[in-house]
């Protein structure tokens, strides 16, 4: 039986951030401005190449009006 690949935390974060941003109709620029971070960081998180700080994640969650834990929800597909 093939082993099912478990998504990395970075990929889960990337998927959830992009989904939540798009659900709210925000561009990366819009979200970055609202969160007070660089657009390049939003982009890097969404392609799972960034290691964002807790402060950056907290700012993104606040801008999206969600709990930070929602950024790491594995159940959402």
Secondary structure, DSSP 8 states (H G I E B T S, - for coil): --------HHHHHHHHHHHHHHHTT--HHHHHHHHTS-HHHHHHHHTT-----HHHHHHHHHHHTS-GGGGG-SS--
